[in-house]
Amino acid sequence: MCKRLLLLAAVAAMAYRYWGSAAVPAIATTASTIPSFDFSPRLAPASEPIQKPVRGVSALRVEEYVITPIAKFQVAGRVLGAQRYRGGREADLSPVDLAMGWGPMANSEVLSKVEISQSGRFYYWHVDAFPIPASDITRHSANMHLVPANEAVAKKLVAIDPGQQVRFKGYLLQVQADDGWRWHSSTSRNDTGGGACELVLVDTIEVL
């Protein structure tokens, strides 16, 4: 059953609030609300992420940004990498990227043979010998830009470490700024390269 969720979105480009040793963008409350939804009982690290169309969810304004939910989204899997960001315009909204793996890319034996790195809002992998086909690596892992929907989620995001199994849910987003700048989520798990990352408004995140 849906409930109404007060959206707390990241909006400050220069001011930072410190939680522990990690800096994340200051959080400002908007007057807008979006519907939340429950985790699917089918969601598990061995399963594919779940994506469904959005109906009846309006775009909302956060300072100079118009944020449009374009799909419901939920994923469970292993954290392959966690990278925090302070600089760049994207950090106004998303302070943390998680590289996520599910299915075979949540398997510890497979991951022991895959080298993972992150930089510049991208996720990279390298192998000396393929433990699984390259196509399975790309179809079962992705770098995800995470936008905290509230302060509790923001605190949890900066505490996530590689190797943990987590699940989170929310909405894939399209963002447009008043000056024409855009940031658009991928809506496919099969793409690679620029534009292949998911941009996710996260309303709930849990360590499994």
Secondary structure by P-SEA (a helix, b strand, c coil): cbbbbbbbbbccccbbbbcccccccbbbbccbbbbbbcccccccccccbbbbbbccbbbbbcccbbbbbcccccccccccbbbbbccccccccccccccccccccccaaaaaabbbbbcccbbbbbbccccccaaaaaacbbbbbcccccaaaaaaaaacccccccccccccbbbbcccbbbbbbbcccccccccccccccccccccc
